[in-house]
């Protein structure tokens, strides 16, 4: 007579944990914890005015939130130095 868990529930648990870890690792997709896109990004800037629209300073240049959004979506060309 066999007492305890069989190997089938244990194997199913191992497979479930493996699938869960693979889903969280971001295989084949972008990492949600790292930023990507053209610079300047709003997370690299300092907010200097909290109004509508907000203003940010990035590397000595002032941008509005709308300008940063346009740069992120490729609607405004990025100025090169």
Backbone bond lengths (Angstrom), bond angles and torsions (degrees), N, CA, C in turn:
res aa  C-N    CA-C-N  psi(-1)  N-CA   C-N-CA  omega(-1)  CA-C   N-CA-C  phi
1 X - - - 1.443 - - 1.522 109.67 -
2 X 1.303 116.75 138.71 1.456 122.23 -176.69 1.522 110.66 -102.19
3 X 1.321 116.72 131.06 1.461 121.55 -179.25 1.530 108.05 -117.36
4 X 1.334 116.60 138.54 1.460 120.22 178.05 1.519 111.80 105.86
5 X 1.287 115.19 -173.07 1.459 121.22 -179.01 1.513 110.84 -76.52
6 X 1.297 115.17 143.79 1.456 120.14 174.37 1.520 109.72 -79.91
7 X 1.302 116.17 177.10 1.462 119.26 -178.12 1.527 112.14 -77.98
8 X 1.331 117.64 -21.76 1.458 120.24 -177.90 1.534 112.87 -65.03
9 X 1.328 121.42 -49.25 1.471 120.07 177.74 1.536 112.51 -63.02
10 X 1.319 116.66 -36.09 1.462 119.97 177.90 1.526 110.59 -65.00
11 X 1.334 117.19 -43.74 1.457 121.47 179.29 1.532 110.65 -64.04
12 X 1.322 117.55 -40.44 1.462 121.38 178.56 1.532 110.35 -64.04
13 X 1.309 116.74 -37.93 1.466 119.98 177.63 1.514 112.03 -66.54
14 X 1.315 117.62 -40.77 1.463 121.60 178.77 1.526 110.15 -64.02
15 X 1.318 117.05 -42.76 1.460 121.15 178.88 1.532 110.27 -64.90
16 X 1.332 117.38 -42.69 1.470 121.07 179.82 1.526 111.13 -62.62
17 X 1.320 117.95 -43.36 1.473 121.21 178.69 1.525 110.32 -65.78
18 X 1.322 117.48 -38.38 1.464 120.55 178.05 1.518 112.15 -64.69
19 X 1.329 117.00 -42.86 1.463 120.25 177.19 1.525 111.56 -65.43
20 X 1.319 116.88 -39.45 1.458 121.55 178.41 1.535 110.56 -63.35
21 X 1.321 117.69 -44.53 1.468 121.50 179.32 1.520 111.27 -65.79
22 X 1.324 117.49 -37.41 1.463 120.86 178.16 1.518 110.72 -66.89
23 X 1.317 117.63 -39.91 1.471 121.14 179.28 1.521 110.90 -64.70
24 X 1.315 117.52 -37.93 1.460 120.40 -179.33 1.525 113.28 -78.32
25 X 1.303 117.72 -20.23 1.461 120.12 -176.64 1.520 112.60 -77.20
26 X 1.318 118.14 -15.24 1.461 120.79 177.25 1.511 113.14 77.49
27 X 1.295 118.28 33.82 1.463 121.48 179.55 1.520 110.11 -61.25
28 X 1.310 116.38 122.56 1.457 120.98 176.30 1.510 115.03 79.46
29 X 1.299 119.35 3.47 1.458 120.79 178.46 1.516 109.40 -132.57
30 X 1.315 115.10 171.10 1.458 118.29 -178.41 1.523 110.37 -74.51
31 X 1.309 115.99 153.19 1.445 121.85 -179.22 1.527 108.87 -81.85
32 X 1.334 119.24 121.52 1.460 120.27 -177.79 1.524 113.61 -72.25
33 X 1.330 117.72 -12.36 1.454 120.52 -178.72 1.521 113.08 -91.36
34 X 1.313 118.31 -11.12 1.457 122.33 178.33 1.521 109.17 -111.54
35 X 1.328 116.76 139.49 1.454 118.96 179.71 1.511 110.39 -84.64
36 X 1.288 114.08 151.66 1.448 119.75 176.24 1.515 107.66 -144.60
37 X 1.285 115.64 163.65 1.450 120.39 -178.54 1.514 110.11 119.79
38 X 1.318 115.85 176.11 1.457 119.77 -176.66 1.530 112.02 -70.82
39 X 1.299 115.00 153.63 1.464 120.33 176.19 1.512 107.93 -90.32
40 X 1.266 122.24 149.36 1.465 128.26 2.37 1.525 111.13 -82.29
41 X 1.308 114.93 145.64 1.463 121.47 175.70 1.517 108.28 -108.19
42 X 1.303 116.78 149.74 1.455 120.85 -175.40 1.530 111.66 -62.10
43 X 1.321 118.51 -30.27 1.467 119.97 -179.80 1.525 112.55 -74.31
44 X 1.330 117.76 -13.14 1.456 121.65 177.05 1.526 112.10 -95.80
45 X 1.328 118.00 1.70 1.461 122.69 -174.06 1.527 110.66 -112.91
46 X 1.333 114.67 168.11 1.459 121.23 176.47 1.521 108.80 -110.00
47 X 1.318 116.37 130.84 1.457 120.49 179.71 1.518 108.84 -78.57
48 X 1.334 116.87 125.85 1.459 120.00 -178.41 1.523 112.27 -110.58
49 X 1.326 117.82 -17.77 1.459 120.56 178.46 1.518 109.08 -144.96
50 X 1.332 115.22 123.70 1.454 120.26 -179.70 1.521 107.68 -103.89
51 X 1.288 115.45 83.28 1.460 122.74 179.55 1.516 106.47 -143.12
52 X 1.308 116.53 -164.77 1.457 119.61 177.07 1.511 108.39 -112.70
53 X 1.290 121.11 113.56 1.462 128.71 -6.76 1.527 111.38 -82.19
54 X 1.308 116.07 152.31 1.469 120.90 177.52 1.516 109.28 -66.32
55 X 1.329 115.57 151.68 1.463 120.63 177.91 1.521 109.46 -117.29
56 X 1.329 114.27 142.98 1.463 121.99 -178.30 1.511 109.14 -130.48
57 X 1.339 116.44 149.77 1.460 122.22 173.05 1.515 107.63 -110.90
58 X 1.324 114.94 123.57 1.461 122.02 179.83 1.518 108.03 -128.66
59 X 1.316 117.42 114.79 1.469 123.10 178.72 1.527 112.11 53.12
60 X 1.326 116.65 40.17 1.454 121.08 176.00 1.518 115.07 85.04
61 X 1.316 118.82 -0.55 1.458 121.78 179.24 1.527 109.06 -115.19
62 X 1.336 116.53 141.01 1.454 121.76 -178.27 1.526 110.32 -93.92
63 X 1.336 116.06 132.32 1.456 123.36 177.65 1.515 108.85 -127.98
64 X 1.318 116.83 152.50 1.465 120.84 169.20 1.528 107.95 -93.09
65 X 1.322 115.73 166.20 1.460 119.88 178.49 1.525 110.50 -62.63
66 X 1.311 117.22 -33.62 1.468 121.12 178.96 1.526 110.46 -66.66
67 X 1.333 117.43 -41.66 1.470 120.87 178.87 1.528 110.74 -64.38
68 X 1.323 117.41 -42.30 1.462 120.52 178.46 1.527 110.92 -64.93
69 X 1.316 117.34 -37.31 1.463 120.65 176.68 1.525 110.88 -65.52
70 X 1.337 117.03 -41.50 1.463 120.34 178.00 1.524 111.48 -63.31
71 X 1.321 117.52 -39.67 1.467 121.33 178.03 1.526 109.65 -64.74
72 X 1.333 116.72 -42.40 1.463 121.14 -178.96 1.529 111.51 -63.43
73 X 1.334 116.78 -36.62 1.469 121.10 -178.66 1.520 113.18 -91.61
74 X 1.331 118.20 1.55 1.449 122.08 176.32 1.516 115.09 78.56
75 X 1.316 117.58 20.41 1.461 121.00 -179.46 1.516 112.78 -87.90
76 X 1.332 117.07 -20.85 1.459 122.14 -179.95 1.531 108.25 -121.85
77 X 1.313 117.66 130.83 1.467 117.94 176.78 1.531 110.75 -66.16
78 X 1.320 115.67 145.36 1.453 121.55 179.86 1.516 108.56 -85.07
79 X 1.328 114.98 129.96 1.461 119.67 179.30 1.526 109.13 -72.24
80 X 1.322 116.85 131.64 1.467 121.12 177.91 1.519 109.11 -102.53
81 X 1.323 114.81 149.97 1.469 119.42 179.69 1.492 110.70 -98.42
